[in-house]
Amino acid sequence: MLKSALFWKVMTLLGCMLLLLIPLSMLSSLIDERSSYRDDVEQSLRQSTSGPQTITGPLIAIPITELTTVMEDNKEVKKERRFIRYYLPENLSIVGKQTVEPRHIGIYEGQIWRTAITLDATFNRQQLNNDFSGNTQIGTPYVVLAVGDSRGIGKVGELDINGKSYPIEPGSHLPGVEQGLHAILPAEHLQDEKLTLRFSLDLMGTKQLAVVPLGRNSQFTLTSNWPHPSFIGDFLPQQRTVTESGFTANWQSTWFANNLNTSFYDGQIVDVDRLPAFSVTVANPVDQYQLTDRAVKYAILLIGLTFMSFFLLETLTGLRVHPMQYLLVGLSLVMFYLVLLAVSEHIGFNGAWLLASLICAGINGFYLKAILNSWKTSLMFTTGLLTLDAVLWQLLQSEDSALLLGTGVLFVVLSAIMMLTRHTDWYGMSKKVQIPETGDAQKDPDRFRLWK
């Protein structure tokens, strides 16, 4: 077997394929590098504007001084315990209208969003009255609202409490969450039969907008002009409508589902970043770097099928293709992915795929004409290469059925090879016999030797 020209031909082709893994690995590193540049643009937008936003509130915070009498050394000693008691809304309704704006830095694009938000909250007055006994003193109550990044706070309206307006000040006054807003709540409102709050603000951010459903019953409605939202988070919308012009989504939750009423204790709050929230992310519709990286993973399949086609041609016709010619064709297929990466940054992935396919198929068709000495055969291989590119493109687009489609392609290719070579005498091809004087290449049993 080691003296067989067929064996060494196959081993050489496998070596060529392994050698092509080197530029493919370099190409994968280049994709990661370009993707990191895109991520740097998004980071720059966050640094220059504001980051993801999480709205926590509104809720009422009341400083409490609790007086107790204890016996120490047979004497009555009065002690004070100071803490802040938080009251969550009975009903919370937040309505937002979002506008997403693209921003460019060089050839890279990111998005920032601006959202006009209106908040309505109703509090349980009975609970506010029952929690205070004769041995407690209350300080000045205030209403608080925390956000993820205060740089994104734009216009802020006045706080409406039972029909009266009060100014809003910066700072949330929540332990560990200083970014946000607060407003003094006059103590007389704690005695009102009904305590309702309403105010509005403009908020800017990047990527995610989240709302913590603090109310016993919470509802969040968001309308946006962005047609590619991602709703992955703690809660999916109860209703959503996504069109080419934007989306509308509505979330609802209660304490029965989120247990948020247990997350606020006297004087301390569970980490706000860990609280469950309604969330939506402004996602890029097509990530050309991710798609190109997926396409490169199919490169070895594309190269292998192309080499198999040449090898099958040698088997059936007696034409000889030099290993260097295999290698050059393989490099042109690697170049296909480099062209795809470079062009997709300017015209998008689908257009870049079409252009790269035409360029790669065209140069291979021209090159194969010289090797095969036949325009007809060259055109056949060019058409086959374009067809294979179309199949790979469909594999990338049909992520859910990629395995099924890929398996079907391989099965069809293997079946075709088996049918075409079912009468081939592989042992006979390796035997050394006298070549006829006619020099007919189709009868040359030594056509698998490495060198012509």
Protein Blocks (a to p, Z undefined) as FASTA:
>chain_A
ZZpmklmmmmmmmmmmmmmmmmmmmmmmmmmmmmmmmmmmmmmmmmmmcccdddeddddd
ddddddddddeehiacddddddddddddfbdcdddddddddddehjbccddddddddddd
dddfklmmmmpcfkbccdddddddddfblklpccdddddeehiacdddehjhighiagcc
dddddfklmmpmbdcdddddddddehiacdddfbfbdcdddddfbfbbcfbdfbdcfbdc
ddfkbccddddddfklnommmmpcghiacdfklpccdddddddfbafklmmmmmmmmmmm
mmmmmmmmmmmmmmmnopacdfklmmmmmmmmmmmmmmmmmmmmmnojklmmmmmmmmmm
mmmmmmmmmmnopaklmmmmmmmmmmmmmmmmmmmmmmmlmmmmmmmmmmmmmmmmmmmm
mmpcfklmmpccdddfklpaklmmklmbfbZZ
